[in-house]
Amino acid sequence: MIEEGFDEVNLIEALGSGCRLLETYSDEKRCLILGYFMVSEKVRQPIHAVCDYSNPKVVDIVTADLPQKPWWTTPEKRGRLI
């Protein structure tokens, strides 16, 4: 995570404040969530997290990354498919 420009504190901040569900993968009981963490007083950074909710007692963060072009044209809209 550090290599990508965020850490666990940033991820918790993003998922704990006004995050948004972007996609649901019902077959796998997973979803893609968009959240934001503050880089500075005026700049916020979007972050994506794939969460697994197959265990009703725990939500597991499977992976997290920063949305980047060309795969994402905006934090909410997919770009080029791989």
C-alpha atoms as an extended CHARMM CRD file, in Angstrom:
* protein
*
        82  EXT
         1         1  MET       CA              0.0000000000        0.0000000000        0.0000000000  PROA      1               0.0000000000
         2         2  ILE       CA              2.7440000000        2.4480000000        0.8820000000  PROA      2               0.0000000000
         3         3  GLU       CA              4.1660000000        2.0440000000       -2.6460000000  PROA      3               0.0000000000
         4         4  GLU       CA              0.8160000000        3.1720000000       -4.0680000000  PROA      4               0.0000000000
         5         5  GLY       CA              0.7390000000        6.3290000000       -1.9460000000  PROA      5               0.0000000000
         6         6  PHE       CA             -1.5510000000        5.3960000000        0.9560000000  PROA      6               0.0000000000
         7         7  ASP       CA             -1.4810000000        3.4270000000        4.1890000000  PROA      7               0.0000000000
         8         8  GLU       CA             -3.9220000000        1.6770000000        6.5340000000  PROA      8               0.0000000000
         9         9  VAL       CA             -4.8730000000        4.9380000000        8.2460000000  PROA      9               0.0000000000
        10        10  ASN       CA             -5.8260000000        6.4810000000        4.8880000000  PROA      10              0.0000000000
        11        11  LEU       CA             -7.8800000000        3.4090000000        3.9900000000  PROA      11              0.0000000000
        12        12  ILE       CA             -9.7670000000        3.4470000000        7.2990000000  PROA      12              0.0000000000
        13        13  GLU       CA            -10.4180000000        7.1820000000        6.8920000000  PROA      13              0.0000000000
        14        14  ALA       CA            -11.7700000000        6.6420000000        3.3680000000  PROA      14              0.0000000000
        15        15  LEU       CA            -14.0350000000        3.7300000000        4.2680000000  PROA      15              0.0000000000
        16        16  GLY       CA            -15.2570000000        5.3220000000        7.4770000000  PROA      16              0.0000000000
        17        17  SER       CA            -16.5540000000        8.5680000000        6.0400000000  PROA      17              0.0000000000
        18        18  GLY       CA            -19.0820000000        8.8360000000        3.2620000000  PROA      18              0.0000000000
        19        19  CYS       CA            -17.9300000000        6.0250000000        1.0180000000  PROA      19              0.0000000000
        20        20  ARG       CA            -19.9660000000        4.9360000000       -1.9970000000  PROA      20              0.0000000000
        21        21  LEU       CA            -20.7870000000        1.5080000000       -3.4270000000  PROA      21              0.0000000000
        22        22  LEU       CA            -19.6850000000        1.3760000000       -7.0790000000  PROA      22              0.0000000000
        23        23  GLU       CA            -20.1340000000       -2.2810000000       -8.0450000000  PROA      23              0.0000000000
        24        24  THR       CA            -21.4520000000       -5.4800000000       -6.5190000000  PROA      24              0.0000000000
        25        25  TYR       CA            -20.1260000000       -8.9490000000       -7.3400000000  PROA      25              0.0000000000
        26        26  SER       CA            -22.9750000000      -11.0160000000       -5.9100000000  PROA      26              0.0000000000
        27        27  ASP       CA            -21.5770000000      -14.4210000000       -6.9120000000  PROA      27              0.0000000000
        28        28  GLU       CA            -18.4620000000      -13.8000000000       -4.8450000000  PROA      28              0.0000000000
        29        29  LYS       CA            -20.1660000000      -11.7580000000       -2.1030000000  PROA      29              0.0000000000
        30        30  ARG       CA            -17.8090000000       -8.8810000000       -2.8130000000  PROA      30              0.0000000000
        31        31  CYS       CA            -18.2180000000       -5.2280000000       -3.7130000000  PROA      31              0.0000000000
        32        32  LEU       CA            -16.1700000000       -2.2870000000       -4.9280000000  PROA      32              0.0000000000
        33        33  ILE       CA            -16.2890000000        0.7890000000       -2.7220000000  PROA      33              0.0000000000
        34        34  LEU       CA            -15.0890000000        4.3180000000       -3.4500000000  PROA      34              0.0000000000
        35        35  GLY       CA            -13.9030000000        6.4750000000       -0.5900000000  PROA      35              0.0000000000
        36        36  TYR       CA            -11.7110000000        9.5380000000       -0.0970000000  PROA      36              0.0000000000
        37        37  PHE       CA             -8.9420000000       10.4290000000        2.3240000000  PROA      37              0.0000000000
        38        38  MET       CA             -7.4000000000       13.8370000000        2.9130000000  PROA      38              0.0000000000
        39        39  VAL       CA             -3.9130000000       14.4250000000        1.5140000000  PROA      39              0.0000000000
        40        40  SER       CA             -3.8640000000       18.0030000000        2.7980000000  PROA      40              0.0000000000
        41        41  GLU       CA             -6.3600000000       20.4920000000        4.1720000000  PROA      41              0.0000000000
        42        42  LYS       CA             -7.8030000000       21.1340000000        0.7110000000  PROA      42              0.0000000000
        43        43  VAL       CA             -6.9340000000       18.0060000000       -1.2980000000  PROA      43              0.0000000000
        44        44  ARG       CA             -8.6870000000       14.6760000000       -1.0530000000  PROA      44              0.0000000000
        45        45  GLN       CA             -7.5860000000       11.4750000000       -2.7680000000  PROA      45              0.0000000000
        46        46  PRO       CA             -9.9990000000        8.8440000000       -4.1090000000  PROA      46              0.0000000000
        47        47  ILE       CA             -9.3680000000        5.2090000000       -3.2290000000  PROA      47              0.0000000000
        48        48  HSD       CA            -11.0390000000        1.9660000000       -4.2950000000  PROA      48              0.0000000000
        49        49  ALA       CA            -11.4390000000       -1.0300000000       -2.0030000000  PROA      49              0.0000000000
        50        50  VAL       CA            -12.7930000000       -4.4630000000       -2.8350000000  PROA      50              0.0000000000
        51        51  CYS       CA            -14.5440000000       -5.8440000000        0.2430000000  PROA      51              0.0000000000
        52        52  ASP       CA            -15.6970000000       -9.3900000000        0.9590000000  PROA      52              0.0000000000
        53        53  TYR       CA            -18.9150000000       -9.7290000000        2.9680000000  PROA      53              0.0000000000
        54        54  SER       CA            -19.3050000000      -13.5340000000        2.8580000000  PROA      54              0.0000000000
        55        55  ASN       CA            -18.9400000000      -13.7010000000        6.6560000000  PROA      55              0.0000000000
        56        56  PRO       CA            -21.9410000000      -11.9020000000        8.2100000000  PROA      56              0.0000000000
        57        57  LYS       CA            -19.8470000000      -10.8360000000       11.2280000000  PROA      57              0.0000000000
        58        58  VAL       CA            -16.8480000000       -9.3780000000        9.4100000000  PROA      58              0.0000000000
        59        59  VAL       CA            -16.1510000000       -7.3220000000        6.3110000000  PROA      59              0.0000000000
        60        60  ASP       CA            -12.7500000000       -8.1690000000        4.8600000000  PROA      60              0.0000000000
        61        61  ILE       CA            -10.8080000000       -5.7200000000        2.7040000000  PROA      61              0.0000000000
        62        62  VAL       CA             -9.4580000000       -7.8850000000       -0.1050000000  PROA      62              0.0000000000
        63        63  THR       CA             -7.5350000000       -5.2140000000       -1.9800000000  PROA      63              0.0000000000
        64        64  ALA       CA             -7.2800000000       -1.4490000000       -2.2640000000  PROA      64              0.0000000000
        65        65  ASP       CA             -5.7680000000        0.8740000000       -4.8320000000  PROA      65              0.0000000000
        66        66  LEU       CA             -5.8990000000        4.3770000000       -6.2230000000  PROA      66              0.0000000000
        67        67  PRO       CA             -8.0440000000        4.7170000000       -9.3770000000  PROA      67              0.0000000000
        68        68  GLN       CA             -5.7810000000        5.5590000000      -12.3140000000  PROA      68              0.0000000000
        69        69  LYS       CA             -6.0770000000        6.2100000000      -16.0220000000  PROA      69              0.0000000000
        70        70  PRO       CA             -6.5430000000        4.4770000000      -18.4450000000  PROA      70              0.0000000000
        71        71  TRP       CA             -8.4830000000        1.9560000000      -16.3310000000  PROA      71              0.0000000000
        72        72  TRP       CA            -10.5780000000        4.6990000000      -14.6930000000  PROA      72              0.0000000000
        73        73  THR       CA            -11.5420000000        7.9210000000      -16.4560000000  PROA      73              0.0000000000
        74        74  THR       CA            -12.8740000000        9.3160000000      -13.1560000000  PROA      74              0.0000000000
        75        75  PRO       CA            -12.9370000000        7.7440000000       -9.6860000000  PROA      75              0.0000000000
        76        76  GLU       CA            -16.4980000000        6.5790000000      -10.4670000000  PROA      76              0.0000000000
        77        77  LYS       CA            -16.3110000000        5.6700000000      -14.1650000000  PROA      77              0.0000000000
        78        78  ARG       CA            -14.3970000000        2.7940000000      -15.7360000000  PROA      78              0.0000000000
        79        79  GLY       CA            -12.1190000000        3.5070000000      -18.6490000000  PROA      79              0.0000000000
        80        80  ARG       CA            -10.3160000000        0.9800000000      -20.7890000000  PROA      80              0.0000000000
        81        81  LEU       CA            -10.8230000000       -2.7040000000      -20.0350000000  PROA      81              0.0000000000
        82        82  ILE       CA             -7.7410000000       -4.8700000000      -19.7360000000  PROA      82              0.0000000000
